[in-house]
Amino acid sequence: MKGARSKTWHLSTRRRADSHKGDYGHVLVVGGARGMTGAPILCAQAALRSGAGLVSLAAPKEVYPVIDRKAPPEIMVHPLPGGLPALLKRASVLAVGPGLGRGSVQKRLVRRLLAKSTQPMVIDADGIVALKSLKKLKRSSRAGETVITPHPGEMANLLGIPIKEVQSNRKGIAVATAKRLGAVVVLKGHHTVIASPSGRVVLNSTGNPGMATAGMGDVLTGVIAALIGQGADAFHAAVAGVYLHGLAGDLAAKRQGQVSLTAGDVLAALPAAFQKAL
């Protein structure tokens, strides 16, 4: 699927009778650290539930045994850093940052992936911290498209401004950051803002306050990465992924209310969200 990004892409549940797993993208999730082994697993599971043909998870060697035990059998788990070059050759899209940690080693890893990988990349959570000193992520500096998915606190940290300032001008800041970095920006929160480097902007209509809990962003990252792996360009994948993620949250909240909602509940509701949307 490398190089298969399409600006005429549309979401569909129909698949050719003669298709195989290689037709639907290979998502490589890079993440995991002590105390945060669940985050990359949630991301990888969301990618599978969103139609990815293959999902690999690359985790630092110190937490690899834990993640390998906890991950469902459909996810292929590999230790870092040894297997990374071979994994990069096979992957269609990277999902970087869930539970990765914020140390210097992790920051160097993210920057290495930005510099060396040719695939589209979805960067979330701790991966966004590594971008703080970068001026741009344009195609002139990397071959693949980039999506970043900050919540308001992460956006404030990235730009070095107060959270209140981010929240007072969500649309303007998302657009300006997308243009500066040359990346699609998904500024999460009430009416999530999706902005492209060209200035296109969409406000999402799905989702609810029950989704303000740990792990939701990991699920969203997996959804967006899976859609890119199936041929969507970064902007369309982000718009569709945010919508479907929020719709899954709304469906799950109808069953059990907002107070008890977890990221696992949204993950479980993704199949229903895809069916309803399509």
C-alpha positions as CSV (number, residue, x, y, z in Angstrom):
1,M,0.0,0.0,0.0
2,K,3.0,2.3,0.0
3,G,2.4,5.3,-2.3
4,A,-1.3,4.4,-2.5
5,R,-2.7,7.5,-0.8
6,S,-5.8,8.6,-2.6
7,K,-7.6,12.0,-2.4
8,T,-10.7,10.3,-3.9
9,W,-10.7,7.6,-1.3
10,H,-14.0,6.7,0.3
11,L,-14.8,4.5,3.2
12,S,-16.5,1.2,2.4
13,T,-17.3,-2.1,4.1
14,R,-17.3,-3.9,0.7
15,R,-14.2,-6.0,-0.1
16,R,-13.2,-7.8,-3.3
17,A,-13.8,-11.5,-3.2
18,D,-10.2,-12.2,-4.1
19,S,-8.6,-9.8,-1.7
20,H,-6.0,-10.7,0.9
21,K,-4.6,-9.2,4.1
22,G,-1.9,-7.4,2.1
23,D,-4.5,-5.3,0.4
24,Y,-5.5,-3.5,3.6
25,G,-2.3,-2.2,4.9
26,H,0.3,-3.1,7.5
27,V,0.1,-0.9,10.6
28,L,3.2,-0.7,12.7
29,V,2.6,0.6,16.2
30,V,5.7,1.9,18.1
31,G,5.1,2.4,21.8
32,G,5.1,1.1,25.3
33,A,7.1,1.8,28.5
34,R,7.0,0.7,32.1
35,G,3.6,1.4,33.5
36,M,2.1,2.1,30.1
37,T,2.0,-1.3,28.4
38,G,-1.7,-1.1,27.7
39,A,-1.6,2.0,25.5
40,P,0.1,0.5,22.4
41,I,-2.1,-2.6,22.7
42,L,-5.2,-0.5,22.6
43,C,-3.9,1.3,19.5
44,A,-3.0,-2.0,17.8
45,Q,-6.4,-3.5,18.6
46,A,-8.2,-0.4,17.2
47,A,-6.2,-0.7,14.0
48,L,-7.4,-4.3,13.6
49,R,-11.0,-3.3,14.4
50,S,-10.7,-0.5,11.7
51,G,-9.9,-2.8,8.9
52,A,-6.1,-3.1,8.9
53,G,-4.9,-6.3,7.2
54,L,-1.8,-6.7,9.4
55,V,-0.8,-5.0,12.7
56,S,2.7,-5.2,14.2
57,L,3.7,-3.7,17.6
58,A,7.3,-2.7,18.3
59,A,8.0,-2.2,22.0
60,P,11.2,-1.4,23.9
61,K,13.0,-4.6,25.0
62,E,12.5,-3.9,28.7
63,V,8.7,-4.1,28.3
64,Y,8.5,-6.4,25.3
65,P,7.9,-9.6,27.4
66,V,4.9,-7.9,29.2
67,I,3.4,-6.6,26.0
68,D,3.9,-9.9,24.2
69,R,2.0,-11.7,26.9
70,K,-0.8,-9.2,27.1
71,A,-1.4,-8.6,23.3
72,P,-4.1,-10.7,21.6
73,P,-2.8,-13.3,19.1
74,E,-3.7,-11.3,16.0
75,I,-1.0,-8.7,16.9
76,M,2.6,-9.4,16.0
77,V,4.9,-8.1,18.8
78,H,8.6,-7.3,18.2
79,P,11.3,-5.9,20.5
80,L,13.1,-2.6,19.9
81,P,15.5,-1.6,18.6
82,G,16.8,-4.7,16.9
83,G,13.9,-5.5,14.5
84,L,13.0,-2.0,13.5
85,P,14.7,-1.8,10.1
86,A,13.0,-4.9,8.9
87,L,9.7,-3.8,10.2
88,L,10.0,-0.4,8.5
89,K,10.5,-2.2,5.1
90,R,7.2,-4.0,5.5
91,A,4.9,-1.4,7.1
92,S,2.4,0.7,5.2
93,V,1.9,3.3,8.0
94,L,3.3,4.0,11.4
95,A,1.5,4.8,14.6
96,V,4.0,6.3,17.0
97,G,3.8,7.4,20.6
98,P,1.2,5.5,22.6
99,G,2.7,4.9,26.0
100,L,6.2,5.4,24.7
101,G,7.6,7.6,27.5
102,R,9.3,10.9,27.3
103,G,13.0,10.2,27.9
104,S,15.8,11.2,25.6
105,V,16.0,7.7,24.1
106,Q,12.3,7.8,23.2
107,K,12.7,11.3,21.7
108,R,15.6,10.2,19.6
109,L,13.6,7.2,18.4
110,V,10.7,9.4,17.2
111,R,13.1,11.8,15.4
112,R,14.9,8.9,13.8
113,L,11.6,7.5,12.5
114,L,10.6,10.9,11.1
115,A,13.9,11.2,9.3
116,K,14.3,7.6,8.0
117,S,10.8,6.3,7.4
118,T,9.1,6.9,4.1
119,Q,5.6,5.9,5.3
120,P,2.8,8.1,6.5
121,M,3.0,8.5,10.3
122,V,0.3,9.1,12.9
123,I,2.0,10.7,16.0
124,D,0.2,10.7,19.4
125,A,0.8,11.2,23.1
126,D,4.5,10.9,24.0
127,G,5.5,11.0,20.4
128,I,4.3,14.6,20.2
129,V,6.7,15.7,22.9
130,A,9.6,14.8,20.6
131,L,8.3,17.4,18.0
132,K,8.7,20.4,20.2
133,S,12.1,21.5,18.8
134,L,11.2,20.8,15.2
135,K,10.3,23.6,12.8
136,K,8.6,21.6,10.1
137,L,7.6,18.1,9.0
138,K,7.0,18.9,5.3
139,R,7.5,16.5,2.4
140,S,10.8,18.2,1.8
141,S,12.0,16.8,5.1
142,R,10.2,13.4,5.0
143,A,8.6,11.3,2.3
144,G,5.3,10.4,3.9
145,E,2.4,12.4,5.2
146,T,2.2,13.1,9.0
147,V,-0.8,13.4,11.3
148,I,-0.4,14.6,14.9
149,T,-3.2,14.1,17.4
150,P,-2.6,16.4,20.5
151,H,-5.1,17.1,23.2
152,P,-5.1,20.7,24.4
153,G,-2.4,20.1,27.0
154,E,-0.1,18.5,24.4
155,M,-0.7,21.3,22.0
156,A,0.1,23.9,24.6
157,N,3.3,22.1,25.4
158,L,4.2,21.8,21.8
159,L,3.7,25.5,21.1
160,G,4.9,26.8,24.5
161,I,1.7,28.6,25.3
162,P,-1.0,28.3,28.0
163,I,-3.8,25.7,27.6
164,K,-6.3,28.6,28.0
165,E,-4.8,30.2,24.9
166,V,-5.2,27.0,22.9
167,Q,-8.8,26.5,24.0
168,S,-9.7,30.1,23.2
169,N,-8.7,29.7,19.6
170,R,-8.9,26.0,18.8
171,K,-9.6,26.3,15.1
172,G,-7.0,29.1,14.4
173,I,-4.3,27.4,16.4
174,A,-4.9,24.0,14.7
175,V,-4.7,25.6,11.2
176,A,-1.6,27.6,12.0
177,T,0.2,24.6,13.5
178,A,-0.8,22.4,10.5
179,K,0.7,25.0,8.1
180,R,3.8,25.4,10.2
181,L,4.6,21.7,10.6
182,G,3.3,20.6,7.2
183,A,1.2,18.0,9.0
184,V,-2.5,17.2,9.5
185,V,-3.4,18.4,13.0
186,V,-6.2,16.7,15.0
187,L,-6.8,18.9,18.0
188,K,-8.8,16.7,20.3
189,G,-11.6,17.8,22.6
190,H,-15.2,19.1,22.3
191,H,-15.8,19.4,18.5
192,T,-12.4,18.0,17.6
193,V,-10.7,20.2,15.0
194,I,-9.0,18.5,12.0
195,A,-6.8,20.9,10.0
196,S,-4.6,20.3,6.9
197,P,-1.4,22.1,5.9
198,S,-3.4,23.6,2.9
199,G,-5.8,25.3,5.3
200,R,-8.7,22.9,5.1
201,V,-10.5,22.5,8.4
202,V,-13.3,20.3,9.7
203,L,-15.1,20.3,13.1
204,N,-16.2,16.9,14.3
205,S,-19.8,16.3,15.4
206,T,-19.6,13.0,17.2
207,G,-18.3,12.1,20.7
208,N,-19.3,12.8,24.3
209,P,-17.9,13.9,27.7
210,G,-17.7,10.2,28.8
211,M,-14.7,9.9,26.4
212,A,-12.6,12.1,28.6
213,T,-10.7,9.2,30.1
214,A,-7.5,7.3,29.7
215,G,-6.8,5.4,26.5
216,M,-9.2,7.1,24.2
217,G,-6.4,8.8,22.2
218,D,-4.7,5.4,21.7
219,V,-7.8,4.0,20.1
220,L,-8.1,7.1,17.8
221,T,-4.5,6.8,16.7
222,G,-5.1,3.1,15.7
223,V,-8.3,4.0,13.8
224,I,-6.6,6.8,11.7
225,A,-3.5,4.7,11.0
226,A,-5.7,1.8,9.8
227,L,-7.6,4.1,7.4
228,I,-4.4,5.4,5.9
229,G,-3.1,1.9,5.5
230,Q,-6.3,1.2,3.4
231,G,-5.5,4.0,1.0
232,A,-6.8,7.2,2.5
233,D,-4.7,10.3,2.4
234,A,-3.9,11.8,5.8
235,F,-6.6,14.4,5.9
236,H,-9.5,12.1,4.9
237,A,-8.2,9.4,7.3
238,A,-8.2,11.9,10.1
239,V,-11.6,13.3,9.4
240,A,-13.2,9.8,9.0
241,G,-11.2,8.4,12.0
242,V,-12.3,11.1,14.4
243,Y,-15.9,10.8,13.3
244,L,-15.9,7.0,13.7
245,H,-14.1,7.1,17.0
246,G,-16.6,9.6,18.4
247,L,-19.6,7.6,16.9
248,A,-18.3,4.5,18.7
249,G,-18.1,6.5,21.9
250,D,-21.7,7.6,21.4
251,L,-22.9,4.1,20.8
252,A,-21.1,2.7,23.8
253,A,-22.5,5.6,26.0
254,K,-26.0,4.7,25.0
255,R,-25.6,1.2,26.4
256,Q,-23.9,2.0,29.7
257,G,-23.8,5.8,30.2
258,Q,-21.0,8.3,30.1
259,V,-19.7,7.9,33.6
260,S,-18.6,4.3,33.2
261,L,-17.3,4.6,29.7
262,T,-13.8,3.2,29.0
263,A,-11.5,3.1,26.0
264,G,-12.1,-0.6,25.9
265,D,-15.8,0.1,25.5
266,V,-15.1,2.4,22.5
267,L,-12.8,-0.3,21.0
268,A,-15.6,-2.8,21.3
269,A,-18.1,-0.5,19.7
270,L,-16.0,0.3,16.6
271,P,-17.6,-2.5,14.5
272,A,-21.1,-1.1,15.2
273,A,-19.8,2.4,14.4
274,F,-18.5,1.3,11.0
275,Q,-21.7,-0.5,10.2
276,K,-23.8,2.5,11.2
277,A,-21.7,5.0,9.4
278,L,-21.7,3.0,6.2
